[in-house]
Amino acid sequence: MRDDQDVPGHNGLAPAERLLSRAADGATARGRPLSRRARQTQRSVEAYLKAGVRPRWMERVDEIDHGIRNEKQRLTRAYRALQEECGEDPAAFAERWHALARSWPFDHLNVLIEQHNDWYPIERQLPMDPRTGDYVRFAGRSYRRPVLGQHWILEHFPA
């Protein structure tokens, strides 16, 4: 086993230390200088860990979108089944569909939506609009998502 001190030109430095010393001199392993941004980026354990994990807001948005897709599929099946049961009686269908819409549970999704509405602007560091006192719109629209309930069901699946 050889020691780095015995290898000419290594000056007793570990491989990572050699790489960093070359980077500090402006050269990378491929011989190109590091960009100004790369030289000024803070290198820490916290930054390393943060870079490898999706932000919570992104996970939460995916959970909400996936949950809404699942609920739409479940509601589509329930809607069709109720249509078949009621046949040609639209009044009976409307009455039963409204009752089903009132009792449909969205508790878990609504908790996620409320968390999103509370934390998204903070987690994304959205700027405040001084005129309105609210966060600036993201991509031209509000970041807020409506909570789900009877009104949402009847909007997407009218009786």
C-alpha positions in Angstrom: 0.0 0.0 0.0 1.4 3.4 -1.0 1.1 6.7 0.8 0.2 9.9 -1.0 3.3 11.4 0.4 5.4 8.9 -1.7 3.7 10.0 -4.9 5.5 12.8 -6.6 3.5 16.1 -7.0 0.9 15.2 -4.4 2.5 17.0 -1.5 0.8 14.7 1.0 -2.8 15.8 0.1 -5.7 13.5 0.0 -7.5 13.1 -3.4 -10.4 15.3 -2.4 -8.0 18.0 -1.1 -6.1 17.9 -4.4 -9.3 18.4 -6.3 -10.4 21.3 -4.2 -7.0 22.9 -4.4 -7.1 22.7 -8.2 -10.6 24.1 -8.1 -9.5 27.0 -6.0 -6.8 27.7 -8.5 -9.6 27.9 -11.2 -9.1 24.5 -12.9 -11.4 21.4 -12.8 -10.6 17.8 -13.5 -11.2 18.5 -17.2 -8.9 21.6 -17.2 -11.7 24.2 -17.5 -12.0 27.0 -15.0 -14.9 26.9 -12.6 -17.7 29.4 -13.2 -18.1 32.3 -10.9 -21.3 30.8 -9.5 -19.6 27.5 -8.8 -16.8 29.3 -7.0 -19.2 31.3 -4.9 -21.6 28.5 -4.0 -21.6 27.6 -0.4 -20.4 24.0 0.1 -21.8 22.5 3.2 -23.4 19.3 4.5 -26.7 21.2 4.7 -26.5 22.3 1.1 -25.6 18.8 0.0 -28.5 17.2 1.9 -30.9 19.9 0.6 -29.9 19.3 -3.0 -30.7 15.6 -2.8 -34.3 15.9 -1.5 -37.3 17.3 -3.3 -38.8 20.3 -1.4 -41.9 19.5 0.7 -44.0 21.9 -1.4 -43.3 19.9 -4.5 -44.1 16.6 -2.8 -47.3 18.1 -1.4 -48.5 19.4 -4.8 -47.9 16.0 -6.3 -49.9 14.4 -3.5 -52.7 16.8 -4.0 -52.8 16.3 -7.8 -52.6 12.5 -7.4 -55.4 12.6 -4.8 -57.6 14.7 -7.0 -57.1 12.4 -9.9 -58.1 9.4 -7.7 -61.2 11.1 -6.4 -62.3 12.1 -9.9 -62.0 8.4 -10.9 -63.9 7.2 -7.9 -66.6 9.9 -8.5 -66.9 9.0 -12.2 -67.6 5.3 -11.2 -70.1 6.4 -8.6 -71.8 8.8 -11.0 -72.2 6.1 -13.7 -73.4 3.5 -11.2 -76.0 5.9 -9.8 -77.1 6.8 -13.4 -77.7 3.1 -14.1 -79.6 2.6 -10.8 -81.9 5.6 -11.4 -82.4 4.9 -15.1 -84.8 7.4 -16.7 -85.7 9.2 -13.4 -83.6 12.5 -13.4 -85.2 13.8 -10.2 -84.3 10.6 -8.2 -80.7 10.8 -9.7 -80.3 14.5 -8.7 -81.6 13.9 -5.2 -79.4 10.9 -4.6 -76.3 12.5 -6.3 -76.7 15.7 -4.1 -76.9 13.4 -1.0 -73.8 11.5 -2.1 -71.9 14.8 -2.8 -72.7 16.1 0.7 -71.3 12.9 2.3 -68.2 12.4 0.1 -65.1 12.5 2.3 -62.3 14.7 1.3 -60.7 15.1 4.8 -57.2 13.9 3.9 -57.0 15.9 0.7 -58.4 19.1 2.3 -55.7 18.9 5.0 -53.1 18.8 2.3 -54.7 21.6 0.4 -54.9 23.8 3.6 -51.2 23.0 4.3 -50.4 24.0 0.7 -52.3 27.3 1.0 -50.6 28.1 4.3 -47.0 27.1 3.5 -46.5 27.3 -0.3 -45.7 31.0 -0.4 -43.3 30.7 2.5 -41.6 27.6 1.1 -41.3 29.1 -2.4 -40.3 32.5 -0.9 -42.9 34.3 -3.0 -42.6 38.1 -2.8 -45.3 40.2 -1.3 -47.4 42.7 -3.3 -47.3 45.9 -1.3 -50.5 47.2 -2.8 -52.6 44.1 -1.9 -50.7 42.8 1.1 -50.8 39.3 -0.4 -48.3 37.2 -2.1 -47.5 37.8 -5.8 -49.4 35.6 -8.2 -47.3 32.6 -9.4 -47.4 32.0 -13.2 -50.2 34.5 -13.5 -52.6 32.8 -11.1 -53.1 32.4 -7.4 -51.1 29.6 -5.7 -54.2 28.9 -3.5 -56.2 25.8 -4.2 -59.8 25.5 -3.3 -60.8 23.0 -0.7 -62.9 20.1 -2.0 -66.5 19.5 -1.1 -70.1 19.3 -2.4 -69.7 22.4 -4.5 -66.5 20.9 -6.2 -68.3 17.6 -7.0 -71.3 19.3 -8.4 -69.1 21.6 -10.5 -67.3 18.7 -12.1 -70.2 16.2 -12.1 -73.5 18.1 -12.4 -76.6 16.3 -11.3 
